[in-house]
Amino acid sequence: YFTPKVLPGATVITADEAKGLMDKGVPLYDTRVAHEYTESHIKGAISVPYKENSAKEVDFDDTLDAFDLSKLPKDKSAAVIFACNGAECWKSYKSARQAIKNHYTKVYWYRGGYPEWKARGYAVE
């Protein structure tokens, strides 16, 4: 079951756009579980796991989940990127939605995430 192709309040970006933003200093948050991040991740990504208990659907109940918003910039106008394991992974969608709900105004959702990044040949660590 794939994530939607759009997320109101966020800009959906490609691998090239994510790399360009990261090159300009925009943080990319890897929302996968810690062991996935430890195994391999986008070079420079920051691990902030999204603890998902809600359904994988657009109208999910975020009260069932846990996401540490304190790990994001204090400045809610700062740009932030969320990524996980591609279009079938809901963690980055849900974390981006949490950021939007909490008044972050420059939210980028990198829907293709780690698999697309790796397929493009960009650096992982």
Secondary structure, DSSP 8 states (H G I E B T S, - for coil): ----S--TTEEE--HHHHHHHHHTT--EEE-S-HHHHHH--BTT-EE---B--S-SSTT--GGG-B--GGGS-S-TTSEEEEE-SSTT--HHHHHHHHHHHTT-SEEEEETTHHHHHHHTT--B-
